[in-house]
Amino acid sequence: MSTDAGAPPAIIEEVAAGVTYPLRGAVLRVGRPVEISGDDDPATFHLAARTEDGQIVGVVRFHPDPCPWRPEARAAWQLRGMATDPAVRGAGVGRALVAEGLTRVARRGGDLVWCDARAAASGFYARIGFAVVTEPYELAPIGPHLGMVIEVPRNDRDPVSRRRAATPGGVDGV
Ligand SMILES: CC(C)(COP(=O)(O)OP(=O)(O)OC[C@H]1O[C@@H](n2cnc3c(N)ncnc32)[C@H](O)[C@@H]1OP(=O)(O)O)[C@@H](O)C(=O)NCCC(=O)NCCS
């Protein structure tokens, strides 16, 4: 996988739910059903990150769902099923997936994305622009989570990439 500065870390594509299941199952849902309620809803979309040789190294899904902590949001979407292959972590694949997802949510009219962030992953979400909006809470069988949200601009621009571009030493794009 290329890690050149400024080069996309992987190709991000919209895929059928089942394409995400092997990595989702291996990373996120070990010992539990890999399907998540709503996977096949027409409004739900799934993204996969592929390396040049076609290997899937990251997955995520987005679906419209009111935000429990921002009921005033006009069109909130939940992020779920976020996972990257341990072999590529830290290379920007997770950021690229969320950036693409936010762009697609914006195009669908969404104004907010939220997630139940595992405490261990909350630093990732914070790094790419999400804000913590709750105290820690338990979600069995995983453990502690934090409610996190990110505003989705109306103009289709990509807040995750812009945040990186604005970071000293950061590169433009994902
Ligand atoms: C969380 C996860 C998706 C991050 O994926 P990734 O491909 O490593 O993310 P990226 O490389 O795009 O990271 C983007 C930035 O966040 C940072 N980051 C990544 N994971 C982090 C973490 N757990 N804590 C703090 N910072 C983190 C990266 O260092 C990078 O920083 P940079 O801007 O200085 O380059 C991945 O670690 C994972 O799949 N974890 C297990 C499953 C999981 O917990 N999923 C989330 C469920 S809510």
PDBQT file of the ligand as one rigid body, heavy atoms in Angstrom, charges set to zero:
ROOT
HETATM    1  C1  LIG A 201     -10.156   3.000  15.336  1.00  0.00    +0.000 C 
HETATM    2  C2  LIG A 201      -9.649   2.539  13.953  1.00  0.00    +0.000 C 
HETATM    3  C3  LIG A 201     -10.818   2.397  12.997  1.00  0.00    +0.000 C 
HETATM    4  C4  LIG A 201      -8.662   3.636  13.429  1.00  0.00    +0.000 C 
HETATM    5  O1  LIG A 201      -8.275   3.263  12.116  1.00  0.00    +0.000 OA
HETATM    6  P1  LIG A 201      -6.904   3.736  11.455  1.00  0.00    +0.000 P 
HETATM    7  O2  LIG A 201      -6.896   3.237  10.049  1.00  0.00    +0.000 OA
HETATM    8  O3  LIG A 201      -5.759   3.371  12.326  1.00  0.00    +0.000 OA
HETATM    9  O4  LIG A 201      -7.062   5.310  11.503  1.00  0.00    +0.000 OA
HETATM   10  P2  LIG A 201      -6.146   6.419  10.766  1.00  0.00    +0.000 P 
HETATM   11  O5  LIG A 201      -4.822   5.845  10.410  1.00  0.00    +0.000 OA
HETATM   12  O6  LIG A 201      -6.933   7.037   9.676  1.00  0.00    +0.000 OA
HETATM   13  O7  LIG A 201      -5.967   7.460  11.956  1.00  0.00    +0.000 OA
HETATM   14  C5  LIG A 201      -6.273   8.847  11.844  1.00  0.00    +0.000 C 
HETATM   15  C6  LIG A 201      -5.558   9.545  12.993  1.00  0.00    +0.000 C 
HETATM   16  O8  LIG A 201      -6.085   9.060  14.232  1.00  0.00    +0.000 OA
HETATM   17  C7  LIG A 201      -5.024   8.518  15.022  1.00  0.00    +0.000 C 
HETATM   18  N1  LIG A 201      -5.566   7.365  15.719  1.00  0.00    +0.000 N 
HETATM   19  C8  LIG A 201      -5.955   6.198  15.187  1.00  0.00    +0.000 A 
HETATM   20  N2  LIG A 201      -6.440   5.386  16.143  1.00  0.00    +0.000 NA
HETATM   21  C9  LIG A 201      -6.337   6.066  17.307  1.00  0.00    +0.000 A 
HETATM   22  C10 LIG A 201      -6.679   5.758  18.644  1.00  0.00    +0.000 A 
HETATM   23  N3  LIG A 201      -7.248   4.574  18.993  1.00  0.00    +0.000 N 
HETATM   24  N4  LIG A 201      -6.430   6.706  19.600  1.00  0.00    +0.000 NA
HETATM   25  C11 LIG A 201      -5.899   7.895  19.267  1.00  0.00    +0.000 A 
HETATM   26  N5  LIG A 201      -5.553   8.246  17.981  1.00  0.00    +0.000 NA
HETATM   27  C12 LIG A 201      -5.775   7.328  17.031  1.00  0.00    +0.000 A 
HETATM   28  C13 LIG A 201      -3.945   8.143  14.032  1.00  0.00    +0.000 C 
HETATM   29  O9  LIG A 201      -2.680   8.094  14.643  1.00  0.00    +0.000 OA
HETATM   30  C14 LIG A 201      -4.066   9.247  13.023  1.00  0.00    +0.000 C 
HETATM   31  O10 LIG A 201      -3.419  10.396  13.537  1.00  0.00    +0.000 OA
HETATM   32  P3  LIG A 201      -2.679  11.485  12.578  1.00  0.00    +0.000 P 
HETATM   33  O11 LIG A 201      -3.762  12.441  12.186  1.00  0.00    +0.000 OA
HETATM   34  O12 LIG A 201      -1.648  12.085  13.446  1.00  0.00    +0.000 OA
HETATM   35  O13 LIG A 201      -2.119  10.752  11.392  1.00  0.00    +0.000 OA
HETATM   36  C15 LIG A 201      -8.862   1.201  14.073  1.00  0.00    +0.000 C 
HETATM   37  O14 LIG A 201      -7.871   1.334  15.051  1.00  0.00    +0.000 OA
HETATM   38  C16 LIG A 201      -9.736   0.000  14.411  1.00  0.00    +0.000 C 
HETATM   39  O15 LIG A 201     -10.287  -0.633  13.524  1.00  0.00    +0.000 OA
HETATM   40  N6  LIG A 201      -9.826  -0.323  15.704  1.00  0.00    +0.000 N 
HETATM   41  C17 LIG A 201     -10.544  -1.537  16.165  1.00  0.00    +0.000 C 
HETATM   42  C18 LIG A 201     -12.050  -1.428  15.919  1.00  0.00    +0.000 C 
HETATM   43  C19 LIG A 201     -12.661  -0.230  16.597  1.00  0.00    +0.000 C 
HETATM   44  O16 LIG A 201     -12.430   0.085  17.738  1.00  0.00    +0.000 OA
HETATM   45  N7  LIG A 201     -13.494   0.476  15.809  1.00  0.00    +0.000 N 
HETATM   46  C20 LIG A 201     -14.247   1.627  16.291  1.00  0.00    +0.000 C 
HETATM   47  C21 LIG A 201     -15.479   1.165  16.998  1.00  0.00    +0.000 C 
HETATM   48  S1  LIG A 201     -16.383   2.536  17.681  1.00  0.00    +0.000 SA
ENDROOT
TORSDOF 0
